[in-house]
């Protein structure tokens, strides 16, 4: 059986949650382009717990607003429609996977925090061409590129969390290790989630290829940016020095984008601050 059919057979056993109707309609509204703030606000208000969480995120350090926002309409006008989409997706994902709190050695907030910080760091990088995608697309890619991890831990429980702990300690290739032990990797599952949720093509590409560091991530500027942001978050967690960035940023994305130390320094500072470390 080839890898793709093996993945499809395994995928049939995985629990990939459906997107709530309110999100599907919200995405349609935002993609239409000519939508009014009041329509967006009205749509999110149909789900009060989601609206409350989204507002909490809008007022968190993630967006760093000077003046607090008090309504979804206000958040949309200050942050823009596409950032609003990221904000609502942040509110949604932990909700969808909240049952994961009971799995030993696994903190879903930690996985999510990595993704949230990666997506925020992306907004601090100096603007370069993303090959047709926008920085708001990149923000969503940063947020959802590791979404497959939630599905895998939901299915494999502590088998997944133990494997990830081992991979983190040994530094072995995470995708190869997941394929070898579980039969499927978080990137393959991420691609399936992207399809199921009808995510933008850019988010599907980032989910599938962000570990393909010598392949797609060395040629595609959007995926290379996601790999950069991942590396910056890793450096923030591990207290790696900016002066050593050529060692901790993978060669493929680094050679494609070539950000300088001075350009990366504010991003690493932001990542450290959001991770809860002093600047
Ligand atoms: Fe990943």
Boltz pocket constraint, residues with backbone or C-beta under 6 A from the ligand:
constraints:
  - pocket:
      binder: B
      contacts: [[A, 145], [A, 146], [A, 186], [A, 210], [A, 211]]
      max_distance: 6.0
